[in-house]
Amino acid sequence: MEKQAYYIQVANGEIQSRSDVSPWEFRIFANEKEIQDLRGLFTEMNEADSRTFWRTHLPAVPYHMDKDNDQYDKRMMEVYDKLYELGDEDTRSHIKKMRNEV
């Protein structure tokens, strides 16, 4: 399968095949299977994020003791791992710098 450039915005899970459609943060090179996998990760991350909404209404449950937040964090890390794997030099450099700052 041939790889092509895709432009990613993590906050809204947007994957574009053109750089001029909307703002983007990361450029990756992926085939159709890899894009399907990335879309699946974004879907899982968004589902976990929706579940965390209800916890915000229960101040007695701290963020660090909530399994839904743990799932969201795990899915977000999987998204960044995939972006690092598929990313161009700038994408990899930026993600590496993000990891070192944490």
N, CA, C and O of each residue as an XYZ file, in Angstrom:
408
protein
N       0.835     -1.188      0.000
C       0.000      0.000      0.000
C       0.875      1.244      0.000
O       1.837      1.352      0.760
N       0.524      2.156     -0.849
C       1.278      3.396     -0.975
C       0.897      4.377      0.130
O      -0.272      4.515      0.489
N       1.912      5.049      0.656
C       1.676      6.033      1.699
C       1.541      7.418      1.082
O       2.160      7.733      0.066
N       0.714      8.236      1.726
C       0.569      9.623      1.301
C       0.563     10.509      2.535
O       0.407     10.027      3.657
N       0.731     11.799      2.322
C       0.774     12.759      3.422
C      -0.637     13.021      3.948
O      -1.595     13.130      3.183
N      -0.736     13.118      5.265
C      -1.969     13.504      5.945
C      -1.608     14.555      6.984
O      -0.492     14.587      7.503
N      -2.573     15.407      7.270
C      -2.370     16.521      8.187
C      -3.351     16.359      9.348
O      -4.556     16.210      9.143
N      -2.821     16.389     10.563
C      -3.568     15.976     11.749
C      -3.721     17.125     12.730
O      -2.778     17.873     12.987
N      -4.917     17.252     13.268
C      -5.160     18.125     14.412
C      -5.714     17.234     15.524
O      -6.806     16.680     15.397
N      -4.967     17.103     16.595
C      -5.311     16.163     17.659
C      -6.555     16.597     18.420
O      -7.410     15.764     18.722
N      -6.675     17.877     18.736
C      -7.767     18.354     19.600
C      -9.144     17.928     19.109
O     -10.009     17.582     19.914
N      -9.352     17.948     17.809
C     -10.665     17.541     17.293
C     -10.604     16.243     16.494
O     -11.588     15.855     15.865
N      -9.458     15.573     16.514
C      -9.331     14.293     15.828
C      -9.443     14.397     14.323
O      -9.894     13.462     13.662
N      -9.038     15.520     13.783
C      -9.193     15.758     12.341
C      -8.001     15.201     11.570
O      -6.843     15.397     11.941
N      -8.324     14.500     10.486
C      -7.330     13.941      9.572
C      -7.666     14.440      8.177
O      -8.726     14.123      7.639
N      -6.769     15.219      7.592
C      -7.001     15.780      6.259
C      -5.909     15.308      5.302
O      -4.766     15.091      5.704
N      -6.270     15.156      4.051
C      -5.273     14.781      3.050
C      -4.681     16.005      2.346
O      -3.776     15.884      1.521
N      -5.210     17.191      2.688
C      -4.673     18.442      2.130
C      -4.317     19.382      3.274
O      -5.030     19.460      4.274
N      -3.219     20.085      3.114
C      -2.743     20.965      4.184
C      -3.487     22.288      4.254
O      -3.388     23.000      5.253
N      -4.226     22.625      3.215
C      -4.883     23.935      3.172
C      -6.367     23.892      3.534
O      -7.071     24.885      3.351
N      -6.848     22.772      4.038
C      -8.264     22.625      4.367
C      -8.580     23.227      5.726
O      -9.587     23.919      5.879
N      -7.735     22.973      6.709
C      -7.950     23.492      8.054
C      -6.608     23.512      8.779
O      -5.639     22.923      8.301
N      -6.543     24.180      9.921
C      -5.278     24.192     10.665
C      -4.869     22.776     11.071
O      -5.721     21.931     11.345
N      -3.586     22.530     11.106
C      -3.093     21.214     11.484
C      -1.841     21.366     12.333
O      -1.167     22.395     12.300
N      -1.543     20.311     13.099
C      -0.387     20.320     13.994
C       0.725     19.383     13.534
O       1.908     19.674     13.709
N       0.330     18.247     12.939
C       1.295     17.209     12.604
C       1.079     16.701     11.186
O      -0.050     16.576     10.712
N       2.209     16.409     10.513
C       2.138     15.782      9.188
C       2.672     14.367      9.323
O       3.736     14.129      9.894
N       1.905     13.442      8.784
C       2.300     12.035      8.807
C       2.242     11.487      7.390
O       1.676     12.108      6.490
N       2.824     10.338      7.210
C       2.739      9.610      5.949
C       2.183      8.232      6.270
O       2.781      7.474      7.034
N       1.037      7.913      5.683
C       0.345      6.679      6.053
C      -0.403      6.093      4.866
O      -0.742      6.796      3.914
N      -0.651      4.791      4.943
C      -1.514      4.144      3.964
C      -2.935      4.096      4.538
O      -3.168      4.538      5.663
N      -3.858      3.572      3.783
C      -5.267      3.577      4.194
C      -5.487      2.791      5.489
O      -6.264      3.220      6.341
N      -4.825      1.667      5.644
C      -4.963      0.856      6.869
C      -4.488      1.633      8.089
O      -5.136      1.615      9.135
N      -3.363      2.310      7.953
C      -2.824      3.086      9.069
C      -3.746      4.250      9.433
O      -3.881      4.591     10.608
N      -4.376      4.856      8.433
C      -5.328      5.945      8.699
C      -6.569      5.393      9.399
O      -7.098      6.033     10.307
N      -7.036      4.225      8.993
C      -8.175      3.601      9.683
C      -7.833      3.327     11.143
O      -8.655      3.552     12.030
N      -6.624      2.843     11.389
C      -6.184      2.583     12.761
C      -6.150      3.882     13.573
O      -6.591      3.912     14.722
N      -5.628      4.942     12.974
C      -5.561      6.232     13.661
C      -6.965      6.768     13.939
O      -7.220      7.300     15.019
N      -7.866      6.632     12.983
C      -9.258      7.062     13.208
C      -9.882      6.283     14.368
O     -10.619      6.847     15.177
N      -9.583      4.990     14.440
C     -10.087      4.179     15.537
C      -9.564      4.670     16.876
O     -10.306      4.709     17.857
N      -8.285      5.047     16.924
C      -7.720      5.576     18.165
C      -8.395      6.894     18.555
O      -8.698      7.114     19.727
N      -8.628      7.760     17.579
C      -9.328      9.022     17.860
C     -10.741      8.752     18.386
O     -11.195      9.419     19.315
N     -11.425      7.789     17.802
C     -12.778      7.443     18.253
C     -12.747      6.955     19.696
O     -13.559      7.384     20.515
N     -11.815      6.063     20.008
C     -11.696      5.564     21.376
C     -11.359      6.683     22.351
O     -11.877      6.711     23.467
N     -10.491      7.610     21.935
C     -10.133      8.733     22.789
C     -11.347      9.624     23.043
O     -11.566     10.073     24.168
N     -12.127      9.877     22.010
C     -13.315     10.721     22.161
C     -14.383     10.049     23.020
O     -15.062     10.720     23.796
N     -14.537      8.743     22.890
C     -15.497      8.020     23.732
C     -15.083      8.091     25.197
O     -15.925      8.293     26.073
N     -13.801      7.927     25.465
C     -13.305      8.030     26.843
C     -13.497      9.451     27.359
O     -13.845      9.650     28.523
N     -13.273     10.429     26.505
C     -13.463     11.832     26.895
C     -14.919     12.096     27.263
O     -15.190     12.820     28.221
N     -15.843     11.530     26.528
C     -17.270     11.714     26.834
C     -17.617     11.135     28.197
O     -18.420     11.709     28.932
N     -17.017     10.007     28.535
C     -17.283      9.401     29.840
C     -16.720     10.247     30.975
O     -17.268     10.239     32.077
N     -15.634     10.979     30.726
C     -15.050     11.816     31.779
C     -15.927     13.015     32.095
O     -15.804     13.598     33.173
N     -16.807     13.395     31.183
C     -17.698     14.538     31.390
C     -18.488     14.391     32.685
O     -18.639     15.352     33.439
N     -18.983     13.202     32.936
C     -19.823     12.991     34.118
C     -19.024     13.101     35.411
O     -19.557     13.545     36.428
N     -17.760     12.707     35.386
C     -16.944     12.812     36.584
C     -16.747     14.262     36.995
O     -16.636     14.556     38.186
N     -16.701     15.158     36.043
C     -16.483     16.564     36.376
C     -17.603     17.121     37.239
O     -17.436     18.158     37.881
N     -18.729     16.448     37.260
C     -19.860     16.887     38.072
C     -19.859     16.264     39.462
O     -20.764     16.508     40.260
N     -18.852     15.470     39.742
C     -18.734     14.808     41.047
C     -17.415     15.228     41.687
O     -16.419     14.513     41.573
N     -17.396     16.374     42.357
C     -16.133     16.878     42.896
C     -15.494     15.958     43.933
O     -14.312     16.111     44.240
N     -16.239     15.021     44.469
C     -15.686     14.099     45.459
C     -14.753     13.069     44.834
O     -14.007     12.399     45.548
N     -14.786     12.932     43.492
C     -13.919     11.966     42.809
C     -12.776     12.738     42.143
O     -12.996     13.405     41.131
N     -11.569     12.658     42.691
C     -10.437     13.376     42.105
C     -10.055     12.814     40.738
O     -10.252     11.631     40.460
N      -9.513     13.672     39.902
C      -9.114     13.283     38.543
C      -8.209     12.057     38.559
O      -8.406     11.128     37.776
N      -7.232     12.051     39.434
C      -6.241     10.977     39.439
C      -6.777      9.660     39.996
O      -6.049      8.669     40.040
N      -8.034      9.638     40.419
C      -8.625      8.395     40.934
C      -9.819      7.952     40.092
O     -10.694      7.232     40.572
N      -9.845      8.383     38.849
C     -10.982      8.091     37.981
C     -10.533      7.230     36.803
O      -9.667      7.640     36.030
N     -11.112      6.047     36.663
C     -10.714      5.109     35.608
C     -10.983      5.654     34.209
O     -10.222      5.374     33.282
N     -12.064      6.435     34.043
C     -12.353      7.002     32.725
C     -11.262      7.980     32.298
O     -10.890      8.026     31.126
N     -10.756      8.753     33.239
C      -9.652      9.661     32.921
C      -8.391      8.882     32.568
O      -7.632      9.275     31.682
N      -8.179      7.777     33.271
C      -7.030      6.932     32.945
C      -7.144      6.393     31.520
O      -6.155      6.351     30.789
N      -8.346      5.984     31.128
C      -8.563      5.486     29.768
C      -8.335      6.574     28.734
O      -7.725      6.332     27.693
N      -8.831      7.783     29.025
C      -8.616      8.910     28.111
C      -7.120      9.170     27.946
O      -6.627      9.308     26.826
N      -6.404      9.236     29.061
C      -4.962      9.491     29.002
C      -4.244      8.398     28.221
O      -3.344      8.681     27.430
N      -4.642      7.153     28.443
C      -4.023      6.030     27.739
C      -4.262      6.144     26.229
O      -3.339      5.962     25.435
N      -5.498      6.445     25.840
C      -5.820      6.571     24.410
C      -5.070      7.743     23.780
O      -4.613      7.652     22.640
N      -4.946      8.840     24.523
C      -4.220      9.986     23.980
C      -2.749      9.624     23.749
O      -2.167     10.018     22.739
N      -2.159      8.892     24.660
C      -0.773      8.461     24.484
C      -0.641      7.535     23.277
O       0.354      7.593     22.555
N      -1.638      6.686     23.058
C      -1.614      5.797     21.885
C      -1.699      6.609     20.593
O      -1.042      6.277     19.606
N      -2.505      7.672     20.597
C      -2.586      8.551     19.419
C      -1.218      9.169     19.142
O      -0.740      9.145     18.008
N      -0.587      9.726     20.184
C       0.721     10.348     19.978
C       1.783      9.318     19.587
O       2.677      9.637     18.803
N       1.708      8.102     20.107
C       2.634      7.042     19.690
C       2.481      6.755     18.197
O       3.469      6.608     17.478
N       1.229      6.677     17.741
C       0.968      6.402     16.318
C       1.451      7.568     15.453
O       2.042      7.354     14.394
N       1.200      8.801     15.905
C       1.670      9.962     15.151
C       3.194      9.976     15.078
O       3.768     10.307     14.040
N       3.839      9.618     16.168
C       5.305      9.556     16.170
C       5.783      8.497     15.175
O       6.726      8.726     14.417
N       5.134      7.356     15.185
C       5.503      6.251     14.284
C       5.370      6.657     12.810
O       6.219      6.310     11.989
N       4.319      7.382     12.486
C       4.028      7.719     11.095
C       4.524      9.104     10.689
O       4.498      9.453      9.509
N       4.969      9.881     11.652
C       5.256     11.289     11.414
C       6.515     11.568     10.618
O       7.420     10.740     10.512
N       6.533     12.782     10.060
C       7.736     13.263      9.392
C       8.727     13.725     10.466
O       8.441     13.623     11.659
N       9.870     14.225     10.051
C      10.921     14.636     10.992
C      10.419     15.695     11.977
O      10.704     15.601     13.171
N       9.677     16.700     11.500
C       9.159     17.756     12.384
C       8.173     17.189     13.405
O       8.200     17.574     14.574
N       7.314     16.288     12.972
C       6.340     15.672     13.871
C       7.048     14.887     14.959
O       6.721     15.020     16.139
N       8.001     14.083     14.575
C       8.730     13.281     15.564
C       9.500     14.162     16.546
O       9.516     13.904     17.750
N      10.126     15.187     16.021
C      10.881     16.100     16.876
C       9.965     16.790     17.885
O      10.304     16.901     19.063
N       8.812     17.248     17.421
C       7.872     17.936     18.305
C       7.335     16.997     19.387
O       7.269     17.373     20.557
N       6.955     15.793     19.007
C       6.426     14.836     19.982
C       7.518     14.438     20.970
O       7.245     14.292     22.162
N       8.739     14.262     20.499
C       9.839     13.940     21.403
C      10.051     15.067     22.411
O      10.287     14.810     23.591
N       9.968     16.307     21.950
C      10.115     17.456     22.839
C       8.960     17.506     23.850
O       9.183     17.816     25.020
N       7.742     17.208     23.415
C       6.583     17.176     24.324
C       6.811     16.148     25.432
O       6.535     16.418     26.601
N       7.306     14.990     25.069
C       7.531     13.919     26.053
C       8.595     14.293     27.062
O       8.497     13.923     28.232
N       9.604     15.017     26.629
C      10.678     15.424     27.536
C      10.228     16.513     28.501
O      10.826     16.684     29.563
N       9.184     17.249     28.143
C       8.698     18.324     28.997
C       7.766     17.830     30.081
O       7.481     18.551     31.037
N       7.284     16.592     29.938
C       6.335     16.054     30.919
C       7.045     15.502     32.116
O       6.402     15.009     33.043
